[in-house]
Amino acid sequence: GKTILQSVRLSNIFPYTLGNEFKSEMDGNYLAIYPNPADKDMKIDFSVVNEAPCKIYLTDVTGEEILSIYENQSQAKGNFEIGADISNIPSGIYFCIFKKDENIYEIKKLIITH
């Protein structure tokens, strides 16, 4: 799949969890995905507390990567909002994964319905 970057908003990413929203008070990293369930597009809000390589991607339930949403080898710290076109992904349950410095910091369950 192709990465679709609709918008990035600068302002001022997180330990493993499942759910729609999680904020770590200890490290300040944050990830939220919406809408959920989603149909054609999804939005992702995330925060990075220190500059580092970052990647956000979707996997199916077997863990296979199906869509690279965002990747930056030197992500500046800050708050960001990105969008992704998911209209060509079949309906089902997926996981949105955030990696920073090659470590998985957070996993969110995403339901896609068409």
Secondary structure, 3 states (H helix, E strand, C coil): CCCCCCCCCCCCCCCCCCCCEEECCCCCCEEEEECCCECCEEEEEEEECCCEEEEEEEECCCCCEEEEEEEEEEECCEEEEEEEECCCCCCEEEEEEEEECCEEEEEEEEEECC
